[in-house]
Amino acid sequence: MLNFYWYNFSSELSAQQIEQQINDICERTKQYERMEEIMLFVCVPTMSLEAVCRSVEDKELVKICSQCFCAGKITGMPSPHTLKAIGAHAGMTGLADRRYLLGETDEMCRDGVYELLTLGMKGLLCVGENMQMKRSGTAKQVITQQVSTGLSKVPADAVYRMGIMYRPLWEFEGKETDLDYALEMIQTIKQVSMQTLPQLPEPLPVFYGGEISPQQLTQLLKKQVIDGVFVDGDKMTSDGFINLIDTVQAAF
């Protein structure tokens, strides 16, 4: 069974620090077979991305993802062509800060994903709702729109290079994890992805980006409810991330 592990580096780290930590993660997880046991992705801030892509030692063990990109011309955001030119493997779009603070629309995410995939790269579409949406009962509608629009231009021959990360934003406001609610949203994501991409033999890989224990993660992976986890460097050190991988993989 293939499990996906995503680590999102803090922008407070220098490119050299990120490079060192990526090499450490690779070295300490190299006993796991890539594409069979685990797939490892690291998400790197824009300011450090080119240096990290140039310096990381073994790109067979890890896939480097940009934390943001845009098909349009937005200052400070690399284009998919730029990501490919500097050697990144993937791009991430739709993170909450860009959706709710900077106004990144579902259509912008859709166009970015399309361009990324046509260049032969991998794409991660991030979706999620805030507390107001959860309380008002509109969360499922919001998630449905984010997924259906974001995937609407995915080429048929590129679906295997797409994944979706779900993050319930209210958890980051100090609210207690509601895993049952999150699982309902994950099921919605899977259903909508199948409806939007009817050529899929099965739903796209879905990664959980909320608070979750190693025990909960193991249980959900074994039940194939989710396909992996997305971890923020602000909440877990790279050592903790490696320990998480070891703990979960020991159960398989």
C-alpha positions in Angstrom: 0.0 0.0 0.0 1.3 3.4 -1.0 1.1 6.2 1.6 1.8 9.9 0.7 3.6 12.2 3.1 3.8 16.0 2.5 5.9 18.3 4.6 5.4 22.1 4.3 8.5 24.1 5.2 8.2 27.3 7.2 9.2 30.5 5.4 11.3 31.4 8.4 13.9 28.9 7.4 16.7 29.7 5.0 17.3 27.8 1.8 20.3 26.2 3.4 18.4 25.0 6.4 15.6 23.7 4.2 18.1 21.8 2.0 19.8 20.3 5.1 16.5 19.1 6.5 15.3 17.7 3.2 18.5 15.7 2.8 18.1 14.5 6.4 14.5 13.4 5.7 15.6 11.5 2.6 18.5 9.8 4.4 16.4 8.7 7.3 13.5 7.4 5.2 15.5 5.7 2.3 14.7 2.3 3.7 11.1 2.7 2.4 10.5 1.9 -1.2 9.3 4.9 -3.2 6.2 4.3 -5.4 5.5 1.1 -3.4 5.5 2.0 0.3 5.8 5.8 0.5 5.8 8.9 -1.7 7.5 11.9 -0.1 6.9 15.5 -1.1 8.3 18.7 0.4 6.7 22.0 -0.1 9.2 24.9 -0.3 8.6 28.7 0.0 9.0 30.6 -3.3 12.1 32.6 -2.0 14.0 29.4 -1.4 12.6 27.2 -4.2 15.3 27.6 -6.9 18.2 27.2 -4.5 16.6 24.1 -3.0 15.9 22.5 -6.4 19.5 23.1 -7.4 21.0 21.7 -4.2 18.9 18.7 -3.0 21.0 15.6 -3.4 18.6 12.8 -4.4 15.5 13.8 -6.2 14.5 10.2 -6.6 13.7 10.0 -2.9 11.7 13.3 -2.7 9.5 15.4 -4.9 9.9 19.2 -4.5 6.7 21.2 -4.6 6.3 25.0 -4.8 4.0 26.4 -2.1 2.3 28.7 -4.6 2.2 29.4 -8.4 -0.1 31.1 -10.8 -0.9 30.8 -14.5 -1.5 34.6 -14.6 0.9 37.4 -13.9 0.9 38.0 -10.1 4.0 39.6 -8.5 5.9 37.3 -6.4 4.3 34.1 -7.7 6.2 31.8 -10.1 4.4 30.5 -13.2 4.2 26.8 -14.0 6.9 27.3 -16.7 9.2 28.8 -14.1 8.7 25.9 -11.8 9.5 23.4 -14.6 12.6 25.5 -15.6 14.1 25.5 -12.1 13.5 21.7 -11.6 10.5 21.6 -9.3 8.4 18.5 -9.6 5.0 19.9 -8.5 3.0 23.0 -7.6 0.4 23.6 -4.9 -2.5 25.9 -5.4 -5.6 27.0 -3.3 -4.0 27.3 0.1 -6.2 29.1 2.6 -4.1 32.3 2.9 -4.2 32.7 -0.9 -7.9 31.9 -1.2 -9.3 33.9 1.8 -6.6 36.6 2.2 -5.3 37.3 -1.3 -8.5 36.5 -3.2 -7.2 33.5 -5.3 -10.3 32.3 -7.1 -11.4 28.8 -8.0 -10.9 29.7 -11.6 -7.3 30.8 -11.0 -6.6 27.5 -9.3 -8.2 25.7 -12.3 -6.1 27.5 -14.8 -2.9 27.0 -12.8 -3.5 23.2 -12.5 -4.2 22.9 -16.2 -1.0 24.6 -17.2 1.0 22.7 -14.7 -0.3 19.3 -15.8 0.2 20.1 -19.5 3.9 20.7 -18.7 4.1 17.1 -17.4 4.3 18.2 -13.7 2.3 17.1 -10.7 -0.4 19.3 -9.1 -1.9 19.6 -5.6 -5.2 21.3 -5.3 -5.9 22.5 -1.8 -9.4 23.0 -0.5 -11.0 23.9 2.8 -13.6 25.9 4.6 -13.5 28.4 7.5 -15.5 28.4 10.7 -18.2 30.7 9.4 -18.9 28.3 6.5 -19.0 25.4 8.9 -21.4 27.1 11.2 -23.7 28.3 8.4 -23.9 24.9 6.9 -22.4 26.0 3.6 -19.1 24.1 3.9 -20.1 21.2 1.7 -21.3 23.6 -1.0 -18.0 25.5 -0.8 -15.9 22.4 -1.0 -17.9 21.1 -3.9 -17.3 24.3 -5.8 -13.6 24.4 -5.1 -13.1 20.8 -6.2 -15.4 20.8 -9.3 -14.0 24.1 -10.6 -10.4 23.3 -9.7 -10.4 20.0 -11.6 -12.6 21.0 -14.5 -9.8 21.4 -17.0 -7.6 18.4 -15.9 -6.5 16.6 -19.1 -7.6 12.9 -19.2 -4.1 11.7 -19.6 -2.8 13.7 -16.6 -5.3 12.7 -13.8 -2.7 10.4 -12.3 -0.5 13.4 -11.5 -3.2 15.2 -9.5 -4.0 15.1 -5.8 -6.2 17.0 -3.4 -5.3 18.3 0.1 -8.2 19.0 2.5 -7.6 21.3 5.4 -10.4 22.4 7.8 -9.4 25.9 8.6 -11.3 26.2 11.8 -8.8 23.9 13.4 -6.2 26.6 13.0 -8.4 29.0 15.0 -7.8 26.9 18.1 -10.9 24.7 17.7 -11.0 21.1 18.7 -10.6 18.6 15.9 -13.9 17.1 14.6 -12.7 14.1 12.7 -16.2 12.8 11.9 -17.0 16.1 10.3 -13.7 16.1 8.4 -14.4 12.6 7.1 -17.7 13.7 5.7 -15.9 16.5 3.8 -13.4 14.0 2.5 -16.2 11.8 1.2 -17.7 14.8 -0.5 -14.3 15.5 -2.1 -14.0 12.0 -3.5 -17.6 12.0 -4.8 -17.1 15.4 -6.6 -13.8 14.4 -8.1 -15.4 11.3 -9.6 -18.3 13.3 -11.0 -15.9 16.0 -12.4 -13.5 13.4 -13.9 -15.7 10.5 -14.9 -12.8 8.8 -16.6 -11.2 8.1 -13.3 -11.1 4.4 -12.3 -11.1 5.6 -8.6 -11.1 8.9 -6.7 -8.0 11.1 -6.8 -5.6 10.7 -3.9 -6.8 12.8 -0.9 -4.4 14.1 1.8 -5.5 15.3 5.2 -4.0 18.6 6.3 -5.7 19.0 9.7 -4.7 18.0 13.2 -4.4 14.2 13.5 -2.6 11.7 15.7 -0.3 9.0 14.3 -2.9 6.4 15.5 -5.8 8.2 13.7 -3.7 8.5 10.6 -2.8 4.9 10.6 -6.4 3.9 11.0 -7.6 6.1 8.2 -4.8 4.9 5.8 -5.5 1.3 6.5 -9.2 1.9 5.8 -8.2 3.8 2.6 -10.3 6.8 3.7 -7.3 9.0 2.9 -4.1 8.4 1.0 -1.7 10.5 3.0 -1.1 13.5 5.3 0.0 17.1 4.9 2.1 18.4 7.8 3.1 22.0 8.5 6.6 22.8 9.6 5.2 25.4 11.9 3.4 22.7 13.9 5.9 19.8 13.6 9.7 19.7 13.2 11.3 17.7 10.4 12.4 15.2 13.1 8.8 14.8 14.2 7.8 14.3 10.6 10.3 11.5 10.2 9.1 9.9 13.5 5.5 10.2 12.2 6.5 8.3 9.0 8.3 5.6 11.0 5.4 5.2 13.4 2.8 4.9 10.7 4.8 2.6 8.4 5.6 0.3 11.2 1.9 -0.6 11.3 1.9 -1.8 7.7 
